[in-house]
Amino acid sequence: MVREWDARTASSAEIASLLDTLNAVLAADLPQDPPWRESSLREYLTEVMPGQRRISWVAQGEPAADGSPGAILGQVHVLLLGDIGVLEVLVHPSVRRSGLGRELVRVAARRVYQEGFSSIGAEVVGDTPAVGFYEALGFTREYVETRSVLDLSTVDWAELAEMAGGIGAGYHLEFHPGGPPDELIEAYARAKAEVRDIEDGELRPSSYDAQRLRDSLDCLHRRGMKPYIVLALHEQTGEVAGLTEVVVPAQHPTRADQYDTIVVQDHRGYGIDRAIKARMLIELRSAEPELAEVQTWNAQANEAMLKVNAELGYRPDRDWCEYSVDVAELVHRLDAAR
């Protein structure tokens, strides 16, 4: 049975059942990834960034012999942002190839169509069954990034300290757990507005104005995702010349997610990119003692950042692909196949 579902009002048993399915999918498709925890999972599923909406459905199995609700065997949510709806589908490995995934996509696609959106996107992890699944539904690959993972147990911390200190004269670095201080919010937003090296695979708008940035940081905290920021400040002007962001989620605190890394155009060539990322790793070592890995995403065309990440010890893991499809065509195709 597929039904619309709201994490805000879901029972604790449903949240736990969804977590079991999520971890079963990870074990089957991404066995090297750490399992997720229930900590702040409800908040993670509920809170969205400014300007976004999330609608979810679950597929539940038959009730147990004692009458208790059946396990959640599948889930789909669509994130409505800008002019696109972004799908995420989970199907327990035990019920794959049963048509459940197609039905979940059909229900979500019809809602996206009714909401007036023209296209649907999906993030698809390379070398997993999701690739064939989405391509069979008519999705087209639009963009590919490579995920790389840094194992902190392999880091040469003395060498990393040298990298963190290798910044040009006239700049200094600052570490800010939780987000940039309010007096730097405006300068921080200006740096993000001018240029980006987006390193995370998440389909989401970046925050370019101060208030939107504050709202986005507040949302991260509500979702149980703690941001850490390292800034490179230009001493003569006080402007933010570079920044890097890492988020440690309560749901998988042993592996952090790299978000934006930016070096403003006028301040490139002074070793800022490598220095801020090295400083971040040093700070995380003491701030997050449970942390074992950091993951980041890069377009293959971004040779400069790929070089920096390789110097820091990141190793390529697998491709992370963005797919899209015309929503009207998808709805028609799925309805016709019923």
LOMIMI-561058 format. One record per residue (C-alpha): x, y, z. Coordinates in Angstrom, 2 decimals, always signed. Each point is the difference from the previous one (the first is absolute). Layout:
// LOMIMI-561058
<<X Y Z>>
...
// end
This chain:
// LOMIMI-561058
<<+0.00 +0.00 +0.00>>
<<+1.39 +3.39 -1.05>>
<<-1.21 +2.97 +2.02>>
<<+1.01 +3.60 +0.54>>
<<+2.11 +0.31 +3.09>>
<<+1.14 +2.83 +2.26>>
<<+3.06 -0.49 +2.19>>
<<-1.32 +2.63 +2.41>>
<<-2.93 -2.19 +1.05>>
<<+1.45 -3.45 -0.69>>
<<+0.31 -2.39 +2.91>>
<<+3.38 -0.84 +1.47>>
<<-0.49 -3.55 -1.31>>
<<-0.41 +1.33 -3.56>>
<<+3.15 +2.12 +0.29>>
<<+1.91 -3.04 +1.24>>
<<-1.40 -2.16 -2.81>>
<<+1.00 +2.56 -2.62>>
<<+3.48 +0.09 +1.51>>
<<+0.23 -3.79 -0.33>>
<<-0.86 +0.24 -3.71>>
<<+2.47 +2.85 -0.54>>
<<+2.80 -2.01 +1.58>>
<<-0.96 -3.14 -1.95>>
<<+0.32 +2.04 -3.22>>
<<+3.39 +1.36 +1.10>>
<<+1.23 -3.48 +0.88>>
<<-1.00 -1.26 -3.45>>
<<+1.07 +2.94 -2.15>>
<<+2.64 +1.93 +1.98>>
<<+1.45 -2.53 +2.42>>
<<+2.97 +2.24 +0.86>>
<<-2.29 +2.80 +1.20>>
<<-0.71 +0.23 +3.74>>
<<-3.52 -0.95 +1.08>>
<<-2.36 +2.78 +0.94>>
<<-1.21 +0.55 +3.54>>
<<-3.42 +1.01 +1.29>>
<<+1.41 +3.10 +1.68>>
<<-1.85 +3.03 -1.45>>
<<-1.27 -2.10 -2.91>>
<<-3.55 +1.34 +0.38>>
<<+1.35 +3.56 -0.13>>
<<+2.18 -0.84 -2.99>>
<<-3.08 -1.24 -1.86>>
<<-2.16 +2.94 +1.06>>
<<+2.04 +3.19 -0.28>>
<<+0.74 +1.53 -3.40>>
<<+2.06 +2.91 -1.20>>
<<-1.67 +3.37 -0.66>>
<<-2.17 -0.08 -3.11>>
<<-0.28 -3.80 -0.09>>
<<-2.83 -2.44 +0.67>>
<<+0.18 -3.75 +0.56>>
<<-2.82 -2.48 -0.61>>
<<+0.45 -3.66 +0.96>>
<<-1.66 -3.37 -0.49>>
<<+0.75 -3.41 +1.50>>
<<-0.80 -3.56 -1.02>>
<<-0.95 -2.18 +2.92>>
<<-0.03 -3.78 +0.21>>
<<-2.82 -2.17 +1.30>>
<<-0.85 +0.28 +3.72>>
<<+1.72 -2.46 +2.31>>
<<-1.85 -2.96 +1.53>>
<<-0.56 +1.98 +3.20>>
<<-1.67 +2.80 -1.95>>
<<+2.90 +2.45 +0.22>>
<<+0.67 +2.07 -3.14>>
<<+2.16 -1.49 -2.70>>
<<+3.56 +1.13 -0.63>>
<<+0.74 +2.94 -2.27>>
<<+1.49 -1.66 -3.08>>
<<+0.29 +3.04 -2.24>>
<<-0.03 +3.76 +0.13>>
<<+0.06 +2.84 -2.48>>
<<+0.20 +3.68 +0.61>>
<<+0.01 +2.86 -2.42>>
<<+1.73 +3.25 +0.83>>
<<-1.60 +2.92 -1.82>>
<<+2.50 +2.77 -0.62>>
<<+0.31 +2.61 -2.69>>
<<-1.54 -1.42 -3.16>>
<<+0.77 -3.67 +0.64>>
<<-1.16 -2.83 +2.20>>
<<+2.82 -2.21 +1.30>>
<<-0.80 -3.64 +0.77>>
<<+1.60 -2.34 +2.49>>
<<-1.18 -3.60 +0.00>>
<<+0.80 -2.79 +2.47>>
<<-1.10 -3.59 -0.56>>
<<+1.00 -2.77 +2.38>>
<<+2.23 -2.52 -1.82>>
<<-2.38 -2.82 +0.95>>
<<-2.81 +1.46 -2.16>>
<<+1.94 +1.38 -2.94>>
<<-1.17 -0.94 -3.51>>
<<-3.57 -0.24 +1.29>>
<<-1.18 +3.23 -1.65>>
<<-0.03 +1.85 +3.32>>
<<+2.64 +2.53 -1.09>>
<<-1.92 +0.85 -3.18>>
<<-3.21 +0.47 +1.98>>
<<+1.73 +2.32 +2.47>>
<<+1.40 +2.08 -2.87>>
<<-3.42 +0.05 -1.72>>
<<-1.76 +1.36 +3.10>>
<<+2.65 +2.66 +0.57>>
<<+0.19 +1.00 -3.68>>
<<-3.76 +0.54 -0.17>>
<<+0.20 +2.39 +2.97>>
<<+2.91 +1.88 -1.58>>
<<-2.04 +0.32 -3.20>>
<<-3.04 +1.24 +1.92>>
<<+2.18 +2.55 +1.77>>
<<+0.87 +1.46 -3.41>>
<<+3.63 -1.05 -0.28>>
<<+1.36 -0.92 -3.41>>
<<+2.93 -2.23 +0.92>>
<<+1.14 -2.49 +2.60>>
<<+3.57 -0.59 +1.05>>
<<+1.66 -2.77 +1.96>>
<<+3.43 -0.60 +1.46>>
<<+1.19 -3.45 -1.03>>
<<+3.02 -1.76 +1.46>>
<<+2.20 -1.63 -2.63>>
<<+0.45 -3.78 -0.03>>
<<-3.27 -0.61 +1.86>>
<<-3.33 -1.42 -1.25>>
<<-1.41 +3.54 +0.04>>
<<+1.81 +0.78 -3.28>>
<<-1.93 -2.59 -2.00>>
<<-3.20 +0.76 +1.88>>
<<-0.09 +3.69 -0.90>>
<<+1.24 -0.49 -3.55>>
<<-2.77 -2.55 -0.59>>
<<-2.49 +2.67 +1.08>>
<<+1.34 +2.43 -2.63>>
<<+2.25 +2.13 +2.20>>
<<+3.03 +1.51 -1.76>>
<<+3.38 +0.56 +1.62>>
<<+0.75 +3.73 +0.13>>
<<+3.04 +0.35 +2.22>>
<<+2.60 -2.17 +1.70>>
<<+2.13 +0.68 +3.06>>
<<+2.49 -2.25 +1.72>>
<<-0.34 -0.66 +3.71>>
<<+3.29 -0.22 +1.85>>
<<+0.51 -1.14 +3.59>>
<<+2.76 +0.92 +2.42>>
<<+0.83 -2.59 +2.68>>
<<+1.23 +2.10 +2.92>>
<<+2.05 -2.91 +1.36>>
<<+2.30 +0.33 -3.03>>
<<+0.67 +3.74 +0.36>>
<<+3.54 +1.25 +0.63>>
<<-0.95 +2.68 +2.52>>
<<+3.41 +1.67 +0.03>>
<<-0.12 +0.41 -3.77>>
<<-3.57 +1.25 +0.27>>
<<+1.09 +2.67 +2.49>>
<<+2.56 +1.22 -2.53>>
<<-2.71 +0.21 -2.64>>
<<-2.24 +2.01 +2.35>>
<<+2.82 +2.47 +0.54>>
<<+0.84 +0.32 -3.67>>
<<-2.14 +3.05 -0.70>>
<<+1.26 +3.21 -1.58>>
<<+0.91 +3.09 +2.00>>
<<-2.88 +2.32 +0.75>>
<<-2.51 -2.72 +0.86>>
<<-0.92 -1.85 +3.16>>
<<-2.29 -2.94 +0.73>>
<<-2.85 -0.23 +2.49>>
<<-1.94 -3.07 +1.15>>
<<-3.66 +0.40 +0.89>>
<<-1.98 -3.02 +1.26>>
<<-3.72 +0.43 -0.58>>
<<+0.33 +2.57 -2.78>>
<<+1.58 +3.38 -0.68>>
<<-0.41 +2.71 +2.67>>
<<-2.73 +2.52 -0.67>>
<<+2.47 +2.82 -0.64>>
<<+1.39 -1.99 -2.95>>
<<-3.31 -1.22 -1.44>>
<<-0.21 +2.76 -2.61>>
<<+3.59 -0.53 -1.19>>
<<-0.54 -3.76 +0.05>>
<<-3.11 +0.30 -2.16>>
<<+1.85 +2.27 -2.46>>
<<+2.71 -2.61 -0.42>>
<<-2.58 -2.72 -0.67>>
<<-1.81 +2.24 -2.49>>
<<+3.09 +0.80 -2.06>>
<<+1.29 -3.45 -0.80>>
<<-0.51 -3.62 +1.04>>
<<+1.88 -3.27 -0.08>>
<<-2.95 -2.15 +1.05>>
<<+1.28 -3.24 +1.46>>
<<-3.11 -1.70 +1.27>>
<<-2.31 -2.05 -2.14>>
<<-3.15 +1.26 +1.64>>
<<-2.50 +1.70 -2.31>>
<<-0.72 +3.16 +1.93>>
<<+0.27 +3.76 -0.52>>
<<+2.97 +1.71 +1.60>>
<<-0.53 +2.96 +2.31>>
<<+1.22 +3.25 -1.51>>
<<-1.56 +2.63 +2.25>>
<<+0.57 +0.46 +3.71>>
<<-3.51 -0.81 +1.22>>
<<-0.33 -3.06 -2.19>>
<<+3.38 -1.16 +1.29>>
<<-1.16 +0.41 +3.61>>
<<-3.18 -1.93 -0.77>>
<<+1.97 -2.78 -1.69>>
<<+2.36 -0.34 +2.96>>
<<-2.95 -0.10 +2.38>>
<<-1.55 -2.76 -2.11>>
<<+3.20 -2.06 +0.12>>
<<+0.02 +0.20 +3.79>>
<<-3.67 -1.00 +0.20>>
<<+0.75 -3.03 -2.20>>
<<+2.72 -1.16 +2.38>>
<<+2.80 +0.99 -2.38>>
<<+2.79 +2.01 +1.61>>
<<+1.85 +2.35 -2.38>>
<<+3.65 +0.91 +0.38>>
<<+1.53 +2.93 -1.87>>
<<+3.58 +1.04 -0.74>>
<<+0.44 +3.49 -1.43>>
<<+2.97 +1.65 -1.68>>
<<-0.21 +3.71 +0.76>>
<<+1.81 +2.67 -2.01>>
<<+1.70 +2.04 +2.70>>
<<+0.05 +3.30 -1.89>>
<<-3.73 +0.07 -0.80>>
<<-1.51 -2.43 +2.50>>
<<-1.76 -1.75 -2.87>>
<<-0.57 -3.73 -0.20>>
<<+2.51 -1.17 -2.60>>
<<-0.78 -3.69 +0.33>>
<<-2.15 -2.41 +1.96>>
<<-0.59 -3.68 +0.45>>
<<-2.96 -1.72 +1.66>>
<<-0.28 -3.48 +1.50>>
<<-3.14 -1.39 +1.60>>
<<-0.04 -2.83 +2.54>>
<<-3.45 -1.65 +0.02>>
<<-1.37 -1.55 +3.19>>
<<-1.38 -2.76 -2.24>>
<<+3.49 -1.21 -1.02>>
<<+2.50 +1.84 +2.21>>
<<+2.97 -2.14 -1.01>>
<<-0.08 +1.39 -3.56>>
<<-0.24 +3.74 -0.65>>
<<-1.20 +1.69 -3.18>>
<<+2.01 +2.69 -1.78>>
<<-2.21 +2.85 -1.18>>
<<+1.20 +3.14 -1.83>>
<<+3.64 +0.92 -0.42>>
<<+0.52 +3.43 -1.53>>
<<+2.95 +2.21 -0.78>>
<<-1.00 +3.43 -1.28>>
<<+1.46 +0.74 -3.42>>
<<+2.19 +2.93 +1.08>>
<<+1.61 -2.10 +2.72>>
<<+0.93 -3.09 -1.96>>
<<+3.62 -1.07 -0.28>>
<<+0.89 +0.50 +3.68>>
<<-0.45 -3.60 +1.17>>
<<-3.33 +0.73 +1.66>>
<<-1.89 -3.05 -1.27>>
<<+2.45 -2.54 +1.37>>
<<+0.60 +1.91 +3.24>>
<<-3.66 +0.36 +0.97>>
<<-0.78 -3.66 -0.69>>
<<+3.05 -1.17 +1.94>>
<<-0.88 +2.26 +2.93>>
<<-3.53 -1.39 -0.03>>
<<+1.22 -3.58 +0.36>>
<<+2.29 +0.96 +2.88>>
<<-2.86 +1.70 +1.84>>
<<-2.39 -2.89 -0.62>>
<<+2.49 -2.41 +1.53>>
<<-0.56 +1.55 +3.43>>
<<-3.53 +1.34 -0.46>>
<<-1.47 -3.34 -1.17>>
<<+1.96 -2.88 +1.58>>
<<-2.47 -2.57 -1.36>>
<<+0.62 +1.14 -3.59>>
<<+1.84 -2.53 -2.16>>
<<-0.56 +1.20 -3.59>>
<<-0.91 +3.03 -2.09>>
<<-1.70 -0.32 -3.37>>
<<+0.00 +2.57 -2.79>>
<<-1.28 +0.26 -3.56>>
<<+1.74 +1.58 -3.00>>
<<-0.65 +0.48 -3.68>>
<<+2.83 -1.54 -2.03>>
<<+0.51 +3.38 -1.68>>
<<+0.93 +1.57 +3.35>>
<<+3.65 -0.99 -0.29>>
<<+1.27 +2.49 +2.58>>
<<-2.21 -1.34 +2.80>>
<<+0.62 -3.60 -1.02>>
<<+3.73 +0.68 +0.36>>
<<-0.46 +1.57 +3.44>>
<<-2.14 -2.90 +1.19>>
<<+2.56 -2.53 -1.24>>
<<+2.74 +1.84 +1.91>>
<<-2.14 -0.19 +3.14>>
<<-0.43 -3.74 -0.43>>
<<-3.49 -0.34 -1.48>>
<<-0.49 -3.09 -2.17>>
<<-2.63 -0.27 -2.79>>
<<-2.86 -2.25 +1.01>>
<<-2.70 -0.10 -2.70>>
<<-1.99 +2.18 -2.39>>
<<-3.00 +1.97 +1.22>>
<<-2.37 +0.84 -2.85>>
<<-2.84 +2.44 -0.52>>
<<-2.84 -1.23 -2.20>>
<<-3.11 +1.78 -1.22>>
<<-3.17 -0.68 -1.99>>
<<-2.98 +1.94 -1.29>>
<<-2.68 -0.51 +2.63>>
<<-2.95 -0.20 -2.42>>
<<+1.76 -2.68 -2.05>>
<<+0.86 -1.95 +3.13>>
<<-3.56 +0.07 +1.30>>
<<-1.34 -1.12 -3.36>>
<<+2.54 -2.83 -0.26>>
<<-0.69 -1.30 +3.51>>
<<-3.81 +0.27 -0.28>>
<<+0.06 -1.82 -3.35>>
<<+2.05 -2.83 +1.51>>
<<-2.52 -0.75 +2.78>>
// end
